[in-house]
Amino acid sequence: MSNHQKILRMVFMAMMIGLGVVISPILRVEGMCPMAHLINIVCAVMLGPVEAFTCAFIIGIIRMVVMGIPPLALTGAIFGATLSGLLYRMTKGKLIGAVLGEVIGTGIIGAIVSYPVMAFLVGRTGLTWMFYVPSFIMGTLIGGSIAFIFLTALKKNNTLTEIQKKLGARTYDKSQDFPRDTGSEPLYQENQSSDSLYHQSNIH
């Protein structure tokens, strides 16, 4: 990875962190933050699982310190971001894999981990192991759907692959590895044949 790509990755991560903090209040209620899942999936696809975890962790810390959000800002983000990046790679670049990773990582793992954190560290009462699962899953489905539509639109015109290449991330679009058959070679051969006939006629 070149220094230019490293700088671009740092700039992109900073942009995603800032954007994540700004848009996180949209549609947010306690236990559901759809825009955080949108950022998680985009980071996972564009950068990878480690960077996605880092972005989710930093965004969570900023939200907790600046906005007074409970530790759900972390438990409801870091697991989904990491698993989203991992499943995206395991499925060889399938966007649905990234979305499913977010749903499973946040909607199930993060929701279950949130129970002891909120019950014993924060002191919330009346909670159960499955208390946050419905709201977490709902948030991941909303944010995941937005991310899927957005990334699919980028993928259709190869913009997604180009961004990944510039950021030094793994790419899975094999269509650009092979030249398109435009029929230029047969046309060239046909023209070449007609030229040779022309020269033969001149010789005779």
C-alpha positions as CSV (number, residue, x, y, z in Angstrom):
1,M,0.0,0.0,0.0
2,S,1.4,3.4,-1.0
3,N,1.7,6.4,1.2
4,H,-0.9,8.1,-0.9
5,Q,-3.4,5.3,-0.3
6,K,-2.6,5.4,3.5
7,I,-3.3,9.2,3.6
8,L,-6.6,8.7,1.6
9,R,-7.6,5.9,4.0
10,M,-7.0,8.2,7.0
11,V,-8.9,11.1,5.4
12,F,-11.8,8.8,4.5
13,M,-11.9,7.4,8.0
14,A,-12.0,10.9,9.5
15,M,-14.8,11.8,7.1
16,M,-16.8,8.7,8.1
17,I,-16.3,9.4,11.8
18,G,-17.4,13.0,11.5
19,L,-20.4,12.0,9.4
20,G,-21.3,9.2,11.8
21,V,-21.4,11.5,14.7
22,V,-23.4,14.1,12.8
23,I,-26.1,11.8,11.4
24,S,-26.4,9.4,14.3
25,P,-29.3,11.3,15.9
26,I,-31.5,10.8,12.8
27,L,-34.3,8.3,13.6
28,R,-32.5,7.5,16.9
29,V,-34.2,6.2,20.0
30,E,-32.4,4.3,22.8
31,G,-31.5,0.9,21.5
32,M,-31.9,1.9,17.9
33,C,-29.6,4.0,15.8
34,P,-30.1,3.2,12.0
35,M,-27.5,5.7,10.7
36,A,-24.7,4.2,12.8
37,H,-25.3,0.9,11.0
38,L,-25.2,2.7,7.6
39,I,-21.8,4.0,8.5
40,N,-20.6,0.6,9.8
41,I,-21.4,-1.2,6.6
42,V,-20.0,1.5,4.3
43,C,-16.7,1.5,6.3
44,A,-16.6,-2.3,6.3
45,V,-17.0,-2.5,2.5
46,M,-14.7,0.4,1.7
47,L,-11.9,-0.3,4.2
48,G,-12.3,-3.6,5.9
49,P,-13.2,-5.1,9.3
50,V,-10.3,-3.6,11.3
51,E,-10.9,-0.1,10.1
52,A,-14.7,-0.5,10.5
53,F,-14.2,-1.5,14.1
54,T,-11.9,1.5,14.6
55,C,-14.5,3.9,13.1
56,A,-17.3,2.4,15.1
57,F,-15.3,2.6,18.4
58,I,-14.2,6.2,17.9
59,I,-17.8,7.3,16.9
60,G,-19.2,5.5,20.0
61,I,-16.7,7.2,22.3
62,I,-17.4,10.6,20.9
63,R,-21.2,10.1,21.2
64,M,-20.8,8.9,24.8
65,V,-18.6,11.9,25.8
66,V,-20.3,14.7,23.8
67,M,-23.9,13.6,23.5
68,G,-24.3,11.7,26.8
69,I,-25.2,8.4,25.0
70,P,-25.0,5.3,27.2
71,P,-22.6,2.5,26.4
72,L,-25.1,1.2,23.9
73,A,-23.2,3.5,21.5
74,L,-20.3,1.0,21.7
75,T,-22.1,-2.4,22.2
76,G,-24.5,-1.5,19.4
77,A,-21.8,-0.7,16.8
78,I,-18.4,-2.4,17.2
79,F,-19.6,-6.0,16.9
80,G,-21.7,-5.3,13.8
81,A,-19.0,-3.3,12.1
82,T,-16.4,-6.0,12.6
83,L,-18.6,-8.9,11.5
84,S,-19.9,-6.9,8.5
85,G,-16.3,-6.5,7.2
86,L,-15.5,-10.2,7.9
87,L,-18.6,-11.5,6.1
88,Y,-18.1,-9.2,3.2
89,R,-14.7,-10.8,2.7
90,M,-15.9,-14.3,3.4
91,T,-18.6,-13.9,0.7
92,K,-16.1,-12.6,-1.8
93,G,-17.6,-9.1,-2.0
94,K,-21.3,-9.8,-1.6
95,L,-23.0,-6.7,-0.3
96,I,-25.7,-8.8,1.3
97,G,-22.9,-10.5,3.3
98,A,-21.9,-7.1,4.7
99,V,-25.5,-6.3,5.7
100,L,-26.0,-9.7,7.3
101,G,-22.8,-9.2,9.3
102,E,-24.2,-6.0,10.7
103,V,-27.6,-7.5,11.5
104,I,-26.0,-10.5,13.3
105,G,-23.2,-8.7,14.9
106,T,-25.3,-5.8,16.2
107,G,-28.8,-7.2,16.3
108,I,-27.9,-10.4,18.1
109,I,-24.4,-10.3,19.6
110,G,-24.3,-6.6,20.4
111,A,-27.9,-6.7,21.8
112,I,-27.1,-9.6,24.1
113,V,-23.8,-8.1,25.3
114,S,-25.7,-4.8,26.0
115,Y,-27.7,-6.5,28.7
116,P,-25.0,-7.0,31.3
117,V,-23.3,-3.7,30.4
118,M,-26.5,-1.7,31.0
119,A,-27.7,-3.8,33.9
120,F,-24.6,-4.1,36.0
121,L,-22.4,-1.1,34.8
122,V,-25.1,1.5,34.3
123,G,-27.6,0.1,36.8
124,R,-30.7,-0.2,34.5
125,T,-33.4,-2.4,36.0
126,G,-36.0,-4.6,34.4
127,L,-33.8,-5.8,31.6
128,T,-33.4,-9.3,30.2
129,W,-30.9,-10.9,27.9
130,M,-33.2,-10.4,24.9
131,F,-34.4,-6.9,25.9
132,Y,-32.5,-5.0,23.2
133,V,-32.7,-7.6,20.4
134,P,-35.9,-6.4,18.7
135,S,-34.9,-2.7,18.6
136,F,-31.3,-3.5,17.6
137,I,-32.5,-5.7,14.7
138,M,-34.9,-3.1,13.6
139,G,-32.2,-0.5,13.5
140,T,-29.8,-2.7,11.6
141,L,-32.5,-3.5,9.0
142,I,-33.3,0.1,8.4
143,G,-29.6,1.2,8.3
144,G,-28.6,-1.9,6.4
145,S,-31.3,-1.4,3.7
146,I,-30.1,2.2,3.1
147,A,-26.4,1.0,2.9
148,F,-27.3,-1.8,0.5
149,I,-29.2,0.5,-1.8
150,F,-26.4,3.1,-1.7
151,L,-23.6,0.6,-2.3
152,T,-25.5,-1.2,-5.0
153,A,-25.9,2.0,-6.9
154,L,-22.1,2.6,-6.6
155,K,-21.4,-1.0,-7.7
156,K,-23.5,-0.8,-10.9
157,N,-21.3,1.7,-12.6
158,N,-18.0,0.4,-11.0
159,T,-17.6,3.4,-8.8
160,L,-17.4,1.2,-5.7
161,T,-14.5,-0.8,-7.1
162,E,-12.7,2.4,-8.1
163,I,-13.1,3.9,-4.6
164,Q,-11.8,0.6,-3.1
165,K,-8.8,0.6,-5.4
166,K,-7.9,4.2,-4.5
167,L,-8.2,3.4,-0.8
168,G,-6.1,0.3,-1.2
169,A,-8.9,-2.0,-0.1
170,R,-9.7,-5.5,-1.5
171,T,-11.8,-5.5,-4.6
172,Y,-14.0,-8.3,-5.9
173,D,-15.2,-7.0,-9.2
174,K,-13.6,-9.4,-11.8
175,S,-15.4,-7.8,-14.8
176,Q,-12.6,-5.3,-15.2
177,D,-9.9,-8.0,-15.4
178,F,-10.9,-9.1,-18.8
179,P,-11.2,-6.9,-22.0
180,R,-14.7,-6.5,-23.4
181,D,-15.4,-8.2,-26.7
182,T,-16.5,-5.3,-28.9
183,G,-15.9,-7.1,-32.2
184,S,-13.0,-4.9,-33.0
185,E,-10.7,-7.8,-33.8
186,P,-12.9,-9.4,-36.5
187,L,-13.5,-5.9,-38.0
188,Y,-9.7,-5.3,-38.1
189,Q,-9.2,-8.7,-39.8
190,E,-11.9,-8.0,-42.3
191,N,-10.3,-4.6,-43.2
192,Q,-6.9,-6.2,-43.4
193,S,-8.3,-8.8,-45.8
194,S,-9.8,-6.2,-48.0
195,D,-6.6,-4.2,-48.0
196,S,-4.6,-7.3,-49.2
197,L,-7.2,-7.9,-51.9
198,Y,-6.8,-4.3,-53.0
199,H,-3.0,-4.6,-53.2
200,Q,-3.3,-7.9,-55.1
201,S,-5.6,-6.3,-57.7
202,N,-3.1,-3.4,-58.1
203,I,-0.2,-5.9,-58.6
204,H,-2.1,-7.7,-61.3
